[in-house]
């Protein structure tokens, strides 16, 4: 779990650094895929923002050994983390490979 936290933090830092320096790429897809893409993007962004404090709280509870509260929040943190991870890859594929301009 520590390796996962470190890897995710490094990815988040590199992702934010990249977008601060380069900006964002517009989605070039047209038709029915466009609203589908923006639904995925919106849910991904909102849940990613929510996930940052959830991960911090979950990790802090685990490090403190709080075996009563940790599983209560971890049961929500893990599926959200997985959703954000998977939709991040889907968004990347849409923007840079499937519907690149």
Legacy VTK file of the C-alpha trace (Angstrom):
# vtk DataFile Version 3.0
C-alpha trace
ASCII
DATASET POLYDATA
POINTS 101 float
0.000 0.000 0.000
2.905 2.326 0.687
4.253 1.727 -2.825
0.792 2.437 -4.233
0.565 5.711 -2.308
4.044 6.819 -3.404
3.418 5.856 -7.035
0.046 7.606 -7.085
1.473 10.748 -5.484
4.304 10.798 -8.047
1.791 10.370 -10.872
-0.426 13.161 -9.531
2.560 15.503 -9.214
3.778 14.724 -12.736
0.238 15.009 -14.157
-0.342 18.413 -12.573
3.123 19.649 -13.587
2.539 18.544 -17.169
-0.849 20.264 -17.443
0.389 23.447 -15.791
3.182 23.670 -18.386
1.464 22.273 -21.494
-2.231 22.916 -20.937
-5.077 20.654 -21.940
-5.891 18.971 -25.238
-9.409 19.411 -26.585
-11.455 16.294 -27.259
-11.813 15.887 -31.034
-14.527 13.221 -31.053
-17.875 14.059 -32.623
-21.325 12.514 -32.485
-22.610 10.220 -29.754
-19.163 9.630 -28.260
-18.839 13.290 -27.248
-21.472 13.331 -24.453
-20.276 9.901 -23.291
-16.706 11.251 -23.043
-17.778 14.327 -21.066
-19.861 12.232 -18.647
-16.806 10.060 -17.971
-14.553 13.121 -17.722
-16.865 14.950 -15.311
-17.295 11.949 -13.007
-13.532 11.284 -13.170
-12.581 14.843 -12.207
-15.142 15.181 -9.406
-14.253 11.827 -7.895
-10.501 12.473 -8.275
-10.869 15.711 -6.308
-12.883 13.900 -3.641
-10.391 11.043 -3.567
-7.363 13.068 -2.449
-8.606 13.750 1.112
-10.162 10.276 1.298
-6.803 8.645 0.566
-5.069 10.894 3.091
-7.593 10.026 5.803
-7.545 6.309 4.965
-3.737 6.195 5.028
-3.556 8.190 8.261
-6.010 5.825 9.971
-3.999 2.813 8.792
-0.724 4.315 9.985
-2.244 5.060 13.390
-3.485 1.471 13.581
-7.110 2.509 13.922
-8.614 -0.822 12.916
-12.171 0.312 13.590
-12.354 3.463 11.437
-9.891 2.481 8.701
-12.082 -0.211 7.061
-15.136 2.054 7.163
-13.536 4.661 4.909
-11.343 2.200 2.982
-14.448 0.393 1.736
-15.375 3.643 -0.074
-11.864 4.785 -0.952
-10.779 1.672 -2.856
-13.661 1.467 -5.373
-13.467 5.211 -6.029
-9.700 4.941 -6.483
-10.169 2.071 -8.950
-12.857 3.991 -10.873
-10.666 7.098 -11.112
-7.700 4.996 -12.241
-9.641 3.139 -14.934
-11.479 6.195 -16.243
-8.170 8.081 -16.349
-6.789 5.488 -18.759
-10.007 5.591 -20.816
-9.845 9.400 -21.050
-6.189 9.228 -22.092
-7.000 6.690 -24.822
-9.916 8.789 -26.080
-7.968 12.062 -26.254
-4.580 10.859 -27.489
-5.257 7.659 -29.452
-8.846 7.101 -30.499
-10.011 10.658 -31.185
-6.830 12.699 -31.554
-7.036 15.853 -33.638
LINES 1 102
101 0 1 2 3 4 5 6 7 8 9 10 11 12 13 14 15 16 17 18 19 20 21 22 23 24 25 26 27 28 29 30 31 32 33 34 35 36 37 38 39 40 41 42 43 44 45 46 47 48 49 50 51 52 53 54 55 56 57 58 59 60 61 62 63 64 65 66 67 68 69 70 71 72 73 74 75 76 77 78 79 80 81 82 83 84 85 86 87 88 89 90 91 92 93 94 95 96 97 98 99 100
